Amino acid sequence: MVCALSHERSRAHDKEKAAAAWACTGTEQGGSEMISPHIIGVICALMSAVVWGTGDFSGGVATRSHNQFQVLFLMSLPGIVAFVILALLVGEAMPSTGDVLWAFAAGLSGAFGISALYKGLSQGNAATVAPTAAVIGAGLPVLFSGFFLGVPDVPRILGFIIALSGIWLVSRPPDGQGYADAKGLFPAICAGIGFGGFFTLIGQVDQGLLFGPLVLSKSAAIIFALITLFFRRDRLPSPRSSPVALFAGVFDAGGNVLFMMAKQFTRLDVAAVLSSMYPAVTVILSCMILRQKVSLPQWQGVALCIIAIALIGS
């Protein structure tokens, strides 16, 4: 715990030095103010939410013809191929043993979260599972960062509260569909812990590393999917069987890259909460493309997320 605390404080100090260097560069180049690292992190996190939300929408369509573990396997393929190629092209340094463990654990945690989420949804507990998982997944990095990096300023705290409320509202099914009972609480908590664990664990990877840790994370997800498919005695899907799942995997990979960039420019809690607004994008796409009904509370949730962005990004 002491080592982790020291590590987090060191990371925070590195970000402060990067911000100072950025400011000095802007002063030297004509004296005009440049965008701060924090704002860049906010922009990357919001882009991550947009890309992840699009991927989740596509993944939801893919689950109509394949089960969630087959979709998880197919979604992981484009990412791992792209990340290996990009890591080789940019000549990225090999991750340390510690970074390997953090990234692999993050991949397992994320895969566990996805499986728990779909398990709860398959039981008809959408009204409980989706919003609970989303809020816990966003809330865990906030608690972690508050403990290790210190409590953020008042506007950001208010922004976090509004954001979590917005995520809860936008994640709920329209017209209260699903069964909001205790039966769905356990898989919802498991899913939230899985998602929050992914954000927190991948956030511990050293600054400067991008594609290598994501290769390890996707490898863990593929291994998780293969083991699960084996014990369920489900067939291994062909990549040709679901182009939509592969398409979703491209967006999922893009969201991962943008989140990794976001957490290098700003605090982990800021990056995680803003990236967790992806359900708003999924809801809007479902409304526009599938003509699904969006409830008034969901639109209210979208509005709260927009207000939260202004507060967190200040």
N, C-alpha and C positions, 0 to 999 in steps of 0.2 A: 504493500500500500504506500509506504514511504517512497519507494522507487517510482511508482506510478505518479505520485503527487509531484515529485521532482521533475519527472519527464514532462508532465503537462505544463508546469510552470516554465520550463525551458522552452517548450513549443510556443507558449504565449509570448515569451520574451523575444523569440525569433520573429514572430509576426509583428511585434512592436518595432523591431529594428528594420524590418522590411517596409513598414509604413513610413518610418522616418526617412529611409533611403529614397522611397518613392517621392516623398514631399520635397526632398533636397533636389532630386532630378528635375522636378517640375519647376523649382525656383531657378535652377541653373539654365534651363532651356527657355529663356525669355521671361521668366517670372510668372507665367500663367499657371493657374491652379490646374492640376490634373486630377483624374478620378482616383479616389483613395482606394487602397486595397480592400477595405471593408465593403465599399460599394461594388467593386468587382466581384467579391464573394457573394454578395446579395444577388447580383445579376446572374451569376453562374448557378446559384441555388434555385432561382426562379425558373431559369431555362431547364434545369434538371427536372423540376416539377412538371413543366410542359411536356418534356420528352418522356418522362416516366408515365405521365397520365395517358399519353398517346399509346405507349406500349401496353399499359394495363387494359386499355380499351380493346386493342388488337388481341391481347391474350385472352380476354373474356370471350371474344368471338371464337377463338381457337378451341376453347374448352367445350364448345357445342359439339365437336366431333371427336375430341380426345379427352382423356381424363387429365387431372391437374398435374400428375407426375410426368406424363408423356409430354405435356406442354412445357413443363419446367425443363425437361431434357432438351427439347427442340429449341427453346428460347435461349438456352445457354450456349448452343453451338456457334451462332454468328459472333457472339461476344468473345469467346475464347480464341477463335481464329483471328479476328481483327486485333485483339490485344497482343497476341504473339507477334503478328506482323509489325504492328506499330512499335512494340518494345524493341524489336530488332532494328527497325528503320531509324529510330531516334538514338539508338545506342544507349538505352537506359541502363544504369548500373544494376547489378543483381541485388535483390533485397537481402537484408541481413536475416539471420535465423529468427530474430524476434519479429521482424516484419512478415516473414513467411507464416509464422504462427498466428499473428494478428489477422492477416488477410484470409488465411484458410478458415479460421474460426468465424470470421465475418461471413464468409460464403455459406458455411453450415448453418449459421444463425438465420441468415436470410432465407435459405431453402426451408428450414424448419418453420419459419414464419408463414411462408406461402402455403405450405402443406396444412398448417393449422387453420389458416384463413379459409381455405377451400373445404376443409373438413367441417368447419362450423357452418359455412354457407350451404353445404350439401345437406345439412340437417334442417334447413329451413329457418336459420336463425340470423338472417341478414340484418335485421334491425338491431341486434345486439352485437354481432361479431364485427361488422365493418367499422362502425364508428369507434367502438372500444379499442380495436386493434390499431386504428389510425392514431388515436389520441395517445395511447400508451407508447406506440412506436415513436411518436414525436416528443413525448414527455420525458422518456428515459435519458436521452442525450442532454436535455435541459437540466435535469437533476445532476447528472454526471459533471457537466461543465460548471454548474453552480458550486459544486463541492470542491472541484479541483482548480478551477480558474477564477473563482470568486463570483459573487452575485452581479449580474449586469445592471445597468442604470435603469431608473424607473420607467422611462418610455418603452424600453425593450421588454421589461417584465410585463407591462401592460399589453404590449404587442404579442408576447407569447400567450398570455391568457386569452386574448381575443382570437388569436390564430387557432388555438386548441379548440375553442368553442366553435369557430367556423368549420374546422376540419370535422368535428363531431356532427354538425348539422348537415354538411354537404355529403357526408358518407352514408347518411341514413337513407333507406329506400323511400321512394315517393309513396305517399299515402300510408306510410307505416307498414308496408308489406314485410312479412317475416314475423317471427315470434320473438318478441323482446322479453325472454324469460331467463331464468337461471341456467337452463340447459346449455345455452350458447355462451355463457360467461367464461367457462374454462378454456375452450378453444380460442375465444377472443383474447383472453389474457396471454395465452401461449403465442398467438400470432403477433400481438403487440410487443411481447418480449423479444420475439425473433427479429422483428423489424428494427426495434430500438437497439437490439444487440448488434445488428449489422451496422447501423450508423455509428455506434460507439466504438465498436471494434475496428472497423476500417479507418476510423478517425485517428487511431493510434499509430498508423503507419507513418514513418518519417516523412518530413517535408521533402518535396522534390521527386518522390517516386509516384508514378501514375499508372502505367500500363502493367508492369510486373505484378504488383499486388492484385490487380483485377484479373490477371490470368489465374492466379492462385484461388481467388474468390470464386471465379466461374468453374474452375476445376472441382472445387469442393461441392458446388451445386450439382454438377454433373454426376459426381460420385454418389451424392445423396439420392438423386433421382434414379440412378441405375440400381442401387441397393434396394430402394423402395419398390421399383418395378419388378425386381427379381423375387422378392418375398410376396408380392401381391400376385405373382404369376401373370403379369400383364406383358403384352408383346412390346418389343422395342420399336418405336415408330420410325418410319423412314423419313428423312428430311423432305422428300417429295410429297409426303402424305398431308402436310399442313403448311403451305407457304405463309399463311397468316401467322402461325406461331414463329416462323423464322423472321418474318417482318416485325413481330413484337419483340423478338430478341435483339434486333438492330436498335430499336428505340430504348430497350432496357440497357443495352451496353452504352448508348449515348448518355443516358441519365446517370449511369455510374461514373463516367468520365467527368461529367459536369459537376457532380457532387464532390468527387475527389479534388477538383479544381477549387470548388467553393470553400471546402474546409481548409485549404491552404492559404486562403486570403482573409478568412474571417473566423470567428469562434465556431466551435462545433455545434453549439446549441442553435445559433443563428442559421447555419447551413442546414441542419437537420429539420428544423421547424419549417423553414421556407420550402425545402424540397418535399416535405410531407404534405404540401398542398396539392399534390397530384390528383387526389380524388375530384377536385373542382374541374380539372381539365377533362377527366373521364366523363363526368356528368354532362359537361357542355357538349362533348363530342357525341355522347349517346343521344342527346336532345337534337343535335343538328343532323346527324347521319342516320340514326335508327329511329328518329322521331319518337323517342321514349319520353314519357311525361316527366317533367321535373317539378317537384313540389315547391311550394312557397318557402318552407324552411330551408330547402337546399339552396335556393337563390339567396336567402338571407345569409346562409353560410358562405357563399361566394363573396357577398358584400363584406362580411366580417373579415374574410381572408385579405381582401383588398385593403381594408383599413389597417389590418395587422402589418401588411407589407410596408405601409408608410411609416409606421411606428418603429418596426424592427430595422428598417433601412436608414433611419435618421442618424 
